[in-house]
Amino acid sequence: MYKVFNLKLENGKKGIENINEDIFAQFNSKSFIEENFSGIMDAIRELFPVFPNNDYNGGYNNFENWFYQNYGNISVAKIKNVLSKLKKFDIFVSHAHKDETLAIKFAYLSHKELHLNCFIDSIYWKNFNDLVDERIRDLKNLKYIDPQDEEQYIRTLTTYGNINLQIALSEMMNNCESLFFLNTNNSIKYINLPKESTISYTNWIFYEIYTASTMQRKVPYRIKKISCENVVKNNYSMDVNNWSVIDFEIIEQLMTYSNHKNCFCDYCIDFFYRHICIRKNKFFRCLLRRNTILDILYDIVE
């Protein structure tokens, strides 16, 4: 991960939900998810092997050995192998559960207008949770296990799923170039304490904010080539208000430049920005040649 952004989408302000409707004329949430995230469930299934069926004659002890061999150990290498089968994502989208539709629309907009692929965390953990629930149902239908041990198996299975999910999300954050936190009234709350006001996150958002705030920054190779920037100091805090704050107007500006005649596509996401970019709503010439639409964003909020 290279950069993190606090995308403020406050109620009453212009946002994704009220931009030009022509952009979403052909938008279909289900089709977009199937097209861009179809391989996730199949990939995750590799982490959740199917239980032997009820014809299994290995006996209780053999099943116990099989279960803990497959669900009692976490393999980071196996998780990385699963993630390697997914397509490359540019942006990790962190959002509240209630904002899933908003996150999908943002991903669609980024894909269609900015040519950037977004990883939506909720789609991933929803698939994880679905598979854990599926395996728990399978477990309860097995006739050859001791009912007294069923609860322990379920606890182990649930823990296995949660830890795998945490590691997988951390790896995906690390693999994405940027993280966008969708800051809405659903994702963040302020609690007034006697002497201060503090931020409160939901459990998974807290995990993602904490992970992003402590993760080692990686400078993209294209930026190393033109700026000799090799190391990024990790000075992000748990308070997202200290992150680079952007609003939807900046996203619209990026949409304008991605379609600018002086921008052209080299790879699926690379736009070579040749002449102008925005900084605080003023035009100026870039001293360095910027390679991608994300580079323009880095210039805007630097």
N, C-alpha and C positions, 0 to 999 in steps of 0.2 A: 504494500500500500504506500502511496506517495502523498496524497492529500485527503483531507476530510472537510466536508462542508455542512453547514447548518442551513438547510433550505427552509426558510420561514414561509409557511402557508397559513397565515392567520385568517380567521373568519372576517368577512367584510372587505377583504382586499382581493385584487385581481389574482386569479390563480388558474390552475389547470382546469378546474370545473367550468370556467366561463371564457375560455379563449375561443378563437375562431372555430366554429363547429365543423367547418369543412375538413379540418384535420382529422376529426373523429368520425367522418361520414361513413367510413368502411370499417370502423373499429368494432371488433367483437371480442370480448374478454376471453371467452372460452377458446376461440380459434387462435388468438394470440398466444395464450398459454400453451396450447397444444403444439403450436409451431416452434416456440422458443424454449419450452421446458419439457418437451415430450420424453427426453431421455433420462430425466431425473429419477423417476420411480423405478425404472428398470435398473439404473445404476445402484440405487440405494438397496434394492433387493439382494444384492450380493453380500450386504452386511447382515442380512437377516435370513439365514438358511432355513429351509422348511423342515419342520419336525418329522421324524419317521412316522408313518401312518399307523393306524391301529392294528395292522397285521404284523407290526414289529415284534419280534420274538427274542429280542436281546435281553429282556429282563430289566427290572427297575434300576439295578446298579449300573448296567451298561448305558441306559438312557441318561442317568445322572452324569456319568462321565462325558457322554456326548454333549449334553446341555452345557456343562460348564466349560468344555473345550471350545464350544462355539459362541457362548454368550457370557462366559465368565472372564474373558480376556479382551482387551482393547488393542487393536492393531492399527497404529497410525499409518503404517505403510499401506495397509489394505484400504484405509480411508482415502489416502492420497491417490491410490490407483483408481478408486471409484470416481473421484473428482476429475482425474485426468481424462476421463471418457466424455466429460461434458464439454460444450463449446466454450470458447474464451469469452469472458465477461469483462467489461471495462469499469462498470460502476456497481458497487454493492449498495443496495437500497435498504436502509434500516427504517422501519416504520411501526406504528401501532397496529394492533390487530384490526381495529375498527377502520383503519385507513388502507386496507388491502386494495380496494377498488381504486383509490387514489394512486397507490403505488403502481398498480398495473397500468393505469393511464399514463403515469409519468414514464414508465418503461416503454410504452408504445410510442409516446411522443419522442423520447430520446432515440429510439430505433428508427422512426420514420423521418424525423426532421434533423437529427444530429448524427445519425449513423453510429450510434453507440449502443452497445448491448448491456442491459441492466440485469443484475442478479437480484431477485426479489426474495428476501429471507423467508417470508411467510409461506411461500410456495414450497420451499425446501423443508421447513420444519413441519408443515402440514403433512407432507409425504412421509416424513419420519414418524410422526404421531400415528398416522393411518396404519403404517406397517407394524408399529408396536401393538396397536389395538388388534390388528389382524392376527398377530402371533399369540396374543393373550387369548383370543377366541379359540384359536387352534389348540392351545395348551389345555383349555378347559374341556375340549372335546376328546382329549386323549384318555383312553380307558386303562392304560397300563402304568400310570403314575399313581403314587400314593397321594390321596386327596389332602392329607395333612401337610404335605410338602408343596402343594400348589401355590399357596400364598408366597412362600419364599422364592419359588420360581418366578412368579409375577414381579416381585420386587426386584429381583436380579435382572429380569428382562427390561423393566422400566428404567432402571439405572443404566443398563447397557445402552439403551436408546438415547437417553439424555446426554451421556458422556460422548457418545459417537456424534451426536448432533452438535454439541459444543465444539468439539475438535474440527468437525467438518465446516462449521460456520467460520471458525478462526482461520482455517486454511483458505476458505473462499475469500475472506476479507484480505488476507495476505496476497492472494493471487490477483485481486482486482486493483486497478490503479488508484481509484478514488472511492470514497464512501460518501453517500448523500444521506443525511438524516432528515427525514420529513418531519419538520417541527410543526405540529398542529396542536390544537387543544386536547386531542386524544392521546398524544404521545408524551406530553410533559405536563407536570403539575408543580405548582409552587406551594410549599408548606411554610406557614409563618411560625417561626419559633420566637421565643422571648426577645432575642437580640438580633435576629436576622431572618432572611427568607431563603429557603433552600429548595433545590430542585428534587423532585421525586420522579423516578422512572418505574415502569413496569419491570418485571423480572428479566425478561429477555432483552428489552431495550437497555436495561442497566448492564447486562452482560456484554452486549455489543458496544455500548459506549465505553465501558471499561476496557475492553479488548482493543478497541480502536485507539484509545488514549495511551495505551502502553506499547502498542505494536511498533516494531522497528520500521522506519521509513526507507523505502527503496526508490532511488532516483531512476526514472525510465532511461533506457539507453539513448533514445533520441535527444533527451535533454542533456545528458552527459556530453554528447558530441558537440553541442553548440554552446554550452554554458560552463563546461568543466565543473559542474556541480556533482559531487560524488556522495556527499553525506548531508542528510537532513536532520537537524536537531529535533528530537521528539519533545516538543514543548506543549503538547495538547493536554487539556485538563478534563476532568469529569464533567465540568460545566460546559455544555455545548455552546453557550453564549460567548465563550472565549475562542470558539472555532471561527473559521472564515464564514461569515454570514452572507448569504445571498437571498434574493427573493425571485419571484417569477419573472419580473421585468428583465433580469439578467438572462434567464433562460430564453426569453423571447429575442433578446439581442443576439444570443448565440444562434438561434434559429435563422435569424436574418443573415448572419455571416456564413453559416453553413451552406447557404444557397447563393452566396455572393459570386459574381462572375470571376473574381480573382482567387476564389477557393476552388481547388479541384481535388478529386479523390485519387489517392495513390493505392491504398489498400482499402479494406472494407470500412475502416473507421478513420483513416488518415486524410485530413484536409490540410493542404499546405497553404498557410495563410501568408500571403506575399506582401501586402501593402499596408493595410490599415487594421487596427483593432481598437477596442473601446477601453477607456479607463475613466471612470466617473463621468460617463456621458459625453466625453470629449474625444474627438478623433486625433490620433497621432500615429506616426509611422513607427513600426516595430524595429528595434535595433537588431533583433535576432529573428531569423526565419523560424516561424512556429509551424510545427508539423501536424498537430491535431486540434480538434475543436476543444479538447480539454486544456491544451496549452493556452488558447485564447482566454478560457475561463481563469486559468492561473494568473494571467496578466491582469485581468479585470479586478480580481480580488486581492492581488498581491499587496 
